[in-house]
Amino acid sequence: MRYISTRGTAPVLTFEEAMLTGLARDGGLYVPEEVPTLTKAQIAGMAGKSYEDVAFEVMRPFIGETFSDTQFRELIAKAYAGFGHAARAPLVQLAPNHFLLELFHGPTLAFKDFAMQLIGQMFQAALSRSGDRVTIVGATSGDTGSAAIEAFKGLSNVDVFILFPHGRVSEVQRRQMTTPSESNVHALAVDGDFDDCQAAVKDMFNDFAFREEVKLAGVNSINWGRVLAQVVYYFTSAVSLGAPHREVSFTVPTGNFGDIFAGYIAKKMGLPIADLVVATNRNDILHRTLETGAYTKEGVTPTISPSMDIQVSSNFERALFDAYGRDGAAVAGQMDDLKQGGFQISQGAYQMLKDTFKSGRASEEETQAAIKSYRANTGELLCPHTAVGVHVADAHLGATPMVTLATAHPAKFPDAVKEASGVAAPLPPRMADLYDRPERVTRVANDLAALQAVIRERI
Ligand SMILES: *Cc1c(COP(=O)(O)O)cnc(C)c1O
């Protein structure tokens, strides 16, 4: 299995190389040269199996020779052993044809743990084989950072630096990043918004001298290994609702387009997915793009669903690459135009995207109303991101079962949840002392040189 860049000129890599590299050297994102397919019988055979067994079957065709079957099974087992639910990703019913996929039973209470815990295991295995040491640098709007820290803390061959927008993450999110005491963990509060943090990380990867000097590695949502790990729960949930004999639809609270792109990969692998619905908050670049064909930046407005407060959506480039018939030069051209503020998607590519993805958005009021009404009508307490999802899903319900991804636990956003529902959202007992642990964080200007200096000094 070989991996190619969405911009067409970076070296072709193996799974291991693509995972350790993150962003491609031409600025693009790695995608598999071909998406392997599973037969109907293989998918039917997943019924009743453990999450770990399905994970092995879904991901095995993508990893090539990177790990033996035995080792890969061990890494998967370790990755999910710390989850607080035996099913890992349990389904809950909300309405006759509407289901919630709970992806918040991992160590940091958000779906990011599914990918990050596995990536941590895979990095450790690959690095201890080669004896290399790497510096992981990531930007976060809240959940990626804590998930990365939780996955990499204490590992001997990795330093992990997480950039987050100062004052724009919830207190639980911040504390999950600033309270781990391991010396290889570095939380950096940047004076800027999430897009500034993401841009700084991109600039570091494009500074090849720095990249070599500190052996930079990325685990942001553009990392192919992360997208791959997220493909698994589309299979487990669809199969438990009757796939491959019955179609299933999904609504995904979306920011950087990683989670929904994993659903698109599941569909390409042969899972019978009817609709893939992109749900955005009022930072709605993706919804506007799917409505109009114009991908244009606007400023970011803070919302009660901060992990979806983005201006540009990095993984969308992977969908564009397919929409443009895998023409890397066309994608590179559009991404150049994006620096000037935006671009118009060509007619054929736009048609492909509209045929593949539906979309909707939720205002702040609609998000709050969804938290309140679902609490009243089903007893479920939704986090604000999940509430954006169910609001949008409600407009797309039909004869096909709809699964909305519950991307975080309500206790991660207790203030917003309490304000909307009047109900407190307590942390699970295993995290109850989070507010008492000491914090450790470095405040840094929104400036590339300043950030690079901090990293050089700490490794
Ligand atoms: C990261 C995140 C999202 C957005 O996921 P993408 O893969 O970036 O689209 C949604 N909800 C929560 C809680 C998140 O942490």
PDBQT file of the ligand as one rigid body, heavy atoms in Angstrom, charges set to zero:
ROOT
HETATM    1  C1  LIG A 501     -12.397  17.704  16.667  1.00  0.00    +0.000 C 
HETATM    2  C2  LIG A 501     -13.822  17.745  17.041  1.00  0.00    +0.000 A 
HETATM    3  C3  LIG A 501     -14.830  17.901  16.071  1.00  0.00    +0.000 A 
HETATM    4  C4  LIG A 501     -14.516  18.117  14.611  1.00  0.00    +0.000 C 
HETATM    5  O1  LIG A 501     -13.943  16.984  14.010  1.00  0.00    +0.000 OA
HETATM    6  P1  LIG A 501     -13.165  17.102  12.630  1.00  0.00    +0.000 P 
HETATM    7  O2  LIG A 501     -12.587  15.770  12.378  1.00  0.00    +0.000 OA
HETATM    8  O3  LIG A 501     -12.113  18.168  12.824  1.00  0.00    +0.000 OA
HETATM    9  O4  LIG A 501     -14.163  17.518  11.601  1.00  0.00    +0.000 OA
HETATM   10  C5  LIG A 501     -16.140  17.847  16.499  1.00  0.00    +0.000 A 
HETATM   11  N1  LIG A 501     -16.461  17.687  17.810  1.00  0.00    +0.000 NA
HETATM   12  C6  LIG A 501     -15.522  17.545  18.759  1.00  0.00    +0.000 A 
HETATM   13  C7  LIG A 501     -15.926  17.385  20.174  1.00  0.00    +0.000 C 
HETATM   14  C8  LIG A 501     -14.167  17.568  18.407  1.00  0.00    +0.000 A 
HETATM   15  O5  LIG A 501     -13.233  17.419  19.353  1.00  0.00    +0.000 OA
ENDROOT
TORSDOF 0
